[in-house]
Amino acid sequence: MTGEPWRIGVLFSMTGVTANVERAQLNATLLAIDEINAAGGVMGRELQPVVYDGASDPKRFRALAEQLIAADGVRLIFGCYMSSVRKAVLQAVEPFRGLLFYPTLYEGFEYSLQTIYTGAAPNQNAFQLAKYLLARQGPRYLFVGSNYVYPYETNRIMSDFVVQSRGKILDEIYIPLDAAADDLKGVIKRIRKLSPDVIFSTIVGQATPAFYEAYADAGFKPSDMPIASLTTSEADVAEMRPGVAEGHISAATFFSTLGSPAARKFVAAYRQRFGADAPIPSAAEAAYFQVHLAAAALARAGTDDPRRVLAEIMDVEIDAPQGRVRVDAENHHTYLWPRVARLDAKGAFQIVWNPGVRVKPDPYCVTQRLDDWSADFVEPSPGAR
């Protein structure tokens, strides 16, 4: 390859409360960069990542984003997991005219001209999970979440879905991001008293494995009262005791057990590099495909000027491991493929409902009735499994 490399920012947490899933996102980002460089780079120039550890700290993320743009000469940044972190980084990206690629499911209700959202919006995961649960598990729900913006907003949306179907929210409980055993004791006590049909968890990070283990230790059974979550991923399950995760439910746009050729190829490449048992959460798949998406737009633009890249990316469509994806020009979110899965005895997510459609992102939940999933918001495709 010839010419100066394209320097891109990579900003994830290698330490801190969400490091387990963000390390997988970092791995997937680096894998995509290596694949692009091995194929000749972009316009004969390699992608050169400038990598920093945000340590799950919004202030540190913001400072590092400013450093990437102002000192390192980076214009495109790939990263962030928690919404509090994303909002902090946007304070740096927007004034400096950078462009953030954000690969994580989130609560929606946001639009930034200088952000491409490649993780799921609520109508691409919460909607499908609610529809599945309300049809199969019963109407009584207990919400348990971490104490920050994503759980509050997601629970508000999920509450709307439940109430639409004449369900009932028994209670909402919020625990610290760094929750200790005493915090979980109170949650378990409340679960035992209320005995809900479903526990909807928006706990993130290091408290997640501890919560599932406390549930198992209390003698609760997933067959009677499963934990359903959008945030519990393969990275969290890998840190649980064997058997603890079995029977619990999640919804996501990608699971590593997906059987399509593109998914199998991605999983094989990832595990060849990072280990045969390396967990691959949906957020890692989004981190992977967004680099390929950005590289295609960069090649079309011929420059890393964020305005030019933005203009070109709206006309780019690629085959991601989850299915064919593209960015919606109206809201900068991505058309994605939702699925619902249940954990088996080995801690692997087995898909139990695959609608087989690509869903238009609706981050503002304009269409959010469970009985109004109109064709305007889905794109059927054969062979989506």
C-alpha positions in Angstrom: 0.0 0.0 0.0 1.1 3.5 -0.7 0.3 6.9 0.7 -0.4 8.2 4.2 -2.6 5.9 6.2 -6.1 6.9 7.2 -6.0 7.5 10.9 -9.2 6.5 12.7 -10.1 6.7 16.4 -11.1 3.6 18.3 -12.5 4.4 21.7 -13.8 1.6 23.9 -13.4 0.6 27.6 -10.7 -2.0 28.2 -11.1 -1.4 31.9 -14.1 -0.5 34.0 -17.6 -1.8 34.6 -18.5 -2.4 31.0 -15.1 -3.7 29.8 -16.3 -7.2 29.2 -18.5 -6.3 26.3 -16.4 -3.4 25.1 -13.3 -5.6 24.7 -15.4 -7.7 22.3 -16.3 -4.5 20.4 -12.7 -3.5 20.3 -11.7 -6.9 19.0 -14.3 -6.9 16.3 -13.2 -3.4 15.2 -9.6 -4.4 14.9 -10.6 -7.6 13.0 -12.5 -5.5 10.5 -9.6 -3.1 10.1 -7.2 -6.0 9.5 -9.5 -7.5 6.9 -9.8 -4.2 5.0 -6.0 -3.6 5.1 -5.3 -7.2 4.0 -7.6 -6.5 0.9 -5.5 -3.4 0.0 -6.9 -0.8 2.4 -9.0 2.1 1.2 -7.8 3.6 -2.1 -4.5 1.8 -1.5 -4.1 3.4 2.0 -4.3 1.4 5.1 -6.6 2.1 8.0 -4.4 3.0 11.1 -6.3 2.8 14.4 -5.5 5.1 17.2 -6.8 3.2 20.3 -7.6 4.6 23.7 -9.2 3.1 26.8 -12.2 5.1 28.0 -12.4 3.1 31.3 -16.2 3.3 31.4 -15.9 6.9 32.5 -17.9 9.6 30.5 -15.4 12.4 31.4 -12.5 10.3 30.3 -14.3 9.4 27.0 -14.9 13.0 26.3 -11.3 14.1 27.0 -10.0 11.3 24.8 -12.4 12.2 21.9 -11.1 15.7 22.1 -7.6 14.4 22.0 -8.3 12.2 19.0 -9.7 15.1 17.0 -7.6 18.0 18.2 -4.2 16.4 18.8 -4.2 13.1 16.8 -5.8 14.5 13.7 -8.6 11.9 13.7 -11.9 12.7 12.0 -13.7 9.4 12.2 -14.2 7.8 15.7 -15.5 4.2 16.3 -16.7 3.5 19.8 -18.8 3.9 22.9 -21.1 1.5 24.8 -23.1 3.3 27.5 -25.4 6.1 26.6 -23.8 8.4 29.2 -20.5 7.9 27.4 -22.0 8.5 24.0 -23.5 11.7 25.1 -20.2 12.8 26.6 -18.3 12.1 23.4 -20.9 14.0 21.3 -19.9 17.1 23.2 -16.5 16.7 21.7 -17.4 15.4 18.3 -20.0 18.0 17.3 -18.0 21.2 18.0 -14.9 19.8 16.3 -16.8 18.5 13.3 -15.9 14.8 13.8 -18.0 11.8 13.0 -18.9 9.1 15.5 -19.8 5.5 14.6 -21.8 4.1 17.5 -22.3 0.3 17.5 -24.4 -0.3 20.6 -28.1 -0.8 21.2 -29.6 2.2 23.0 -32.8 3.9 24.2 -33.5 6.0 21.1 -34.9 9.5 21.0 -31.7 11.0 19.7 -30.4 12.4 16.5 -26.9 13.8 15.9 -25.9 15.0 12.5 -22.4 13.7 13.3 -23.3 10.2 14.4 -24.0 7.0 12.6 -26.0 4.6 14.9 -25.4 1.0 14.0 -26.8 -0.6 17.1 -30.4 -1.4 17.6 -33.0 1.3 18.2 -35.9 0.3 20.5 -38.2 -0.8 17.6 -35.5 -3.2 16.5 -35.2 -5.2 19.8 -37.5 -4.0 22.6 -40.5 -4.3 20.4 -39.8 -7.8 19.3 -38.9 -9.0 22.9 -42.1 -7.5 24.3 -44.2 -9.1 21.5 -42.6 -12.5 22.2 -42.9 -12.3 26.0 -46.5 -11.1 26.1 -47.6 -13.9 23.9 -45.8 -16.6 25.9 -44.9 -15.7 29.5 -47.8 -13.7 31.1 -48.7 -10.1 31.8 -47.0 -9.3 35.1 -43.5 -7.7 34.8 -40.8 -6.5 37.2 -38.2 -4.1 35.9 -34.7 -4.2 37.3 -32.0 -1.9 35.9 -28.7 0.0 36.4 -29.0 3.5 37.6 -28.4 5.6 34.5 -30.2 6.9 31.4 -30.5 3.8 29.2 -32.4 1.7 31.7 -34.8 4.5 32.6 -35.7 5.3 29.0 -35.8 1.7 27.9 -38.1 0.7 30.8 -40.4 3.6 29.8 -40.7 2.2 26.3 -41.1 -1.4 27.5 -43.8 -0.2 29.9 -45.8 1.3 27.0 -45.6 -2.0 25.2 -46.7 -4.0 28.2 -49.6 -1.7 29.1 -50.8 -1.8 25.5 -51.4 -5.5 25.9 -53.1 -5.0 29.3 -50.1 -6.2 31.2 -49.0 -4.7 34.5 -45.7 -3.3 35.8 -45.3 -4.5 39.4 -42.3 -2.3 40.2 -39.1 -0.7 38.9 -35.8 -1.2 40.8 -32.5 0.5 40.0 -29.1 -0.5 41.3 -25.7 1.2 41.0 -23.5 0.4 38.0 -21.0 -1.1 40.4 -23.7 -2.9 42.4 -22.5 -5.0 45.3 -24.0 -8.1 46.9 -26.1 -6.1 49.3 -27.7 -4.2 46.4 -28.7 -7.6 44.9 -30.1 -8.9 48.1 -32.8 -6.3 48.1 -33.7 -7.1 44.5 -34.0 -10.8 45.2 -36.2 -10.1 48.2 -38.5 -8.0 46.0 -38.7 -10.6 43.3 -39.6 -13.3 45.9 -42.4 -11.0 47.2 -43.9 -10.0 43.9 -43.4 -13.3 42.0 -43.7 -11.7 38.5 -44.2 -13.6 35.2 -41.1 -11.9 33.8 -38.1 -10.0 35.1 -37.1 -7.4 32.5 -33.4 -6.6 33.2 -31.6 -3.5 32.0 -28.6 -4.1 34.2 -25.4 -3.6 32.4 -21.7 -4.4 33.0 -20.1 -6.2 35.9 -23.4 -6.5 37.9 -25.0 -8.7 35.3 -23.4 -12.0 36.0 -23.8 -11.4 39.8 -27.5 -10.8 39.3 -28.1 -14.0 37.4 -26.2 -16.0 39.9 -28.1 -14.4 42.8 -31.3 -15.4 41.0 -30.2 -19.0 40.6 -29.0 -19.1 44.3 -32.5 -18.0 45.4 -34.0 -21.0 43.7 -36.0 -19.2 41.1 -36.7 -21.0 37.8 -36.5 -19.6 34.3 -39.4 -21.9 33.2 -41.7 -20.0 35.7 -40.1 -16.6 35.8 -37.4 -15.9 33.2 -35.1 -12.9 33.1 -35.6 -11.2 29.8 -32.9 -8.7 28.8 -31.7 -6.6 25.8 -28.4 -5.9 27.6 -27.3 -9.4 28.7 -24.9 -10.6 26.1 -22.6 -13.5 25.4 -19.8 -11.5 27.1 -21.9 -11.5 30.3 -22.9 -15.1 30.1 -19.2 -16.1 29.8 -18.6 -14.7 33.3 -21.4 -16.7 34.9 -21.2 -20.1 36.6 -22.0 -23.0 34.3 -25.8 -23.6 34.0 -26.8 -20.2 35.6 -27.9 -18.6 32.3 -30.0 -21.5 30.9 -33.6 -20.6 30.1 -33.3 -16.9 30.1 -34.2 -14.8 27.1 -32.8 -11.9 25.0 -33.5 -10.1 21.8 -30.8 -8.8 19.5 -29.9 -8.2 15.9 -27.2 -10.8 15.9 -26.4 -14.0 17.9 -23.2 -16.0 17.3 -25.3 -19.1 16.7 -26.9 -17.6 13.6 -26.5 -20.1 10.8 -26.2 -17.9 7.7 -22.9 -18.1 5.7 -22.0 -14.5 6.5 -22.5 -15.1 10.2 -20.5 -18.3 10.2 -17.7 -16.7 8.3 -17.5 -13.8 10.8 -17.7 -16.0 13.9 -15.0 -18.3 12.5 -12.6 -15.4 11.8 -13.3 -13.8 15.1 -12.6 -17.0 17.1 -9.6 -17.9 15.0 -8.0 -14.6 16.2 -9.4 -14.2 19.7 -10.0 -17.8 20.9 -12.3 -20.7 20.2 -14.5 -19.8 23.1 -14.4 -16.0 22.7 -17.9 -14.5 23.3 -19.3 -12.5 20.4 -22.1 -10.2 21.5 -24.4 -8.3 19.1 -22.6 -5.1 19.9 -19.4 -6.6 18.6 -21.0 -7.6 15.3 -22.2 -4.0 14.9 -18.7 -2.7 15.8 -17.4 -5.0 13.0 -19.8 -4.2 10.2 -19.7 -0.5 10.9 -16.0 -0.4 10.0 -16.7 -2.0 6.7 -19.6 0.3 6.1 -17.4 3.4 6.9 -14.6 2.1 4.6 -17.0 1.7 1.7 -18.2 5.3 2.2 -14.6 6.5 2.6 -13.6 5.0 -0.7 -16.6 6.7 -2.4 -15.8 10.0 -0.8 -12.0 9.9 -1.4 -11.6 11.9 1.8 -12.2 11.5 5.5 -14.0 14.9 5.7 -17.0 13.9 7.9 -19.5 15.8 5.6 -18.3 13.9 2.5 -18.3 10.6 4.3 -21.8 11.2 5.6 -23.1 12.1 2.2 -21.7 8.9 0.7 -22.7 6.5 3.4 -26.3 7.1 2.8 -25.9 5.3 -0.6 -23.9 2.3 0.8 -25.4 -1.1 1.5 -23.3 -4.0 2.7 -23.7 -7.7 3.7 -23.2 -7.7 7.5 -23.1 -11.0 9.4 -26.7 -10.3 10.6 -27.9 -9.6 7.1 -27.8 -6.8 4.5 -27.7 -3.4 6.2 -27.9 0.3 5.2 -28.2 3.7 7.0 -31.5 5.6 7.0 -30.8 9.1 5.6 -33.6 10.5 7.7 -32.3 9.6 11.1 -28.7 8.2 10.7 -29.8 4.9 12.3 -29.4 1.5 10.5 -31.8 -1.0 9.0 -31.3 -4.1 11.1 -32.5 -7.7 11.6 -34.1 -8.5 15.0 -34.3 -11.9 16.6 -35.3 -13.4 19.9 -33.3 -16.2 21.6 -33.2 -18.3 24.7 -30.0 -19.5 26.4 -29.4 -23.3 26.4 -27.6 -25.5 28.9 -24.2 -24.5 27.4 -24.8 -20.8 27.7 -25.4 -20.3 24.0 -28.3 -18.2 22.6 -30.6 -20.4 20.5 -32.9 -18.4 18.3 -36.6 -19.1 19.1 -38.2 -16.4 16.9 -36.7 -15.0 13.7 -39.2 -12.7 12.0 -37.0 -12.8 8.9 -37.3 -9.1 8.2 -35.1 -6.1 8.0 -36.6 -3.4 10.2 -36.5 0.3 9.4 -35.1 2.2 12.4 -37.7 4.3 14.3 -35.6 5.8 17.1 -38.5 8.1 18.2 -41.0 5.2 18.4 -43.5 7.0 16.2 -44.9 3.6 15.4 -44.8 1.6 18.6 -48.0 -0.3 18.9 -47.5 -4.0 19.1 -50.5 -4.6 16.8 -49.2 -2.1 14.2 -46.0 -3.6 12.9 -46.8 -2.4 9.4 -45.0 -3.4 6.2 -43.7 0.2 6.0 -41.4 -0.7 8.8 -40.1 -4.1 7.7 -38.5 -5.5 4.6 -39.1 -9.3 4.2 -36.3 -11.3 2.9 -36.0 -15.0 2.1 -33.1 -16.8 3.7 -32.8 -14.5 6.6 -32.2 -17.3 9.1 
